Amino acid sequence: MRAAERQLAAIALLERDGRLSTLGRGLRETAAMRRRIPDADLDTLAAALGVSRSAVNHRLRRPVELA
């Protein structure tokens, strides 16, 4: 399973459970951007969010861990 698919599944699960809204602003913004551009690589997401690639990677790992 691709990383983006795992991330999207985790985001969907957290939203269904009502936990997505409890996450920090940066995590919520990154989750929303992943949904808007599901096939984007980390560099593209980082540019769209105005943060580093490392920040995006960390922000997308967290929902997967929580789910």
C-alpha positions in Angstrom: 0.0 0.0 0.0 1.3 3.4 -0.9 2.2 5.9 1.8 -0.4 8.4 0.5 -3.1 5.8 0.6 -2.2 4.9 4.2 -2.3 8.6 5.1 -5.6 9.2 3.5 -7.1 6.1 5.2 -5.8 7.3 8.6 -7.2 10.8 8.0 -10.6 9.4 7.0 -10.7 7.2 10.1 -9.7 10.1 12.4 -12.4 12.3 10.8 -15.1 9.6 11.2 -14.1 9.2 14.9 -14.2 12.9 15.5 -10.5 13.0 16.3 -9.3 15.0 13.3 -10.7 18.2 14.7 -8.7 17.7 17.9 -5.4 17.7 16.2 -3.2 20.8 16.0 -3.7 23.4 13.3 -0.6 22.3 11.3 -1.7 18.7 11.3 -5.2 19.6 10.2 -3.9 21.8 7.4 -1.6 19.1 6.2 -4.3 16.5 6.3 -6.6 18.9 4.3 -3.8 19.5 1.7 -3.2 15.7 1.4 -6.9 15.3 0.6 -6.9 18.1 -1.9 -3.8 16.8 -3.7 -3.9 13.0 -2.9 -1.1 12.0 -5.4 1.3 14.8 -4.5 4.8 14.0 -3.3 6.1 15.5 -0.1 8.0 18.3 -1.9 4.8 19.4 -3.6 2.8 19.4 -0.4 5.6 21.3 1.4 5.6 24.0 -1.3 1.8 24.3 -1.1 1.9 24.6 2.7 4.9 26.8 2.9 6.8 24.4 5.2 9.7 22.0 4.9 9.5 18.6 3.4 10.5 17.2 6.8 7.6 19.0 8.5 5.2 17.5 6.0 6.6 14.1 6.5 6.3 14.4 10.3 2.7 15.9 10.1 1.6 13.0 7.9 3.1 10.3 10.1 1.2 11.5 13.1 -2.3 10.7 11.8 -1.1 7.2 10.7 0.2 6.6 14.2 -3.0 7.8 15.9 -5.3 5.8 13.6 
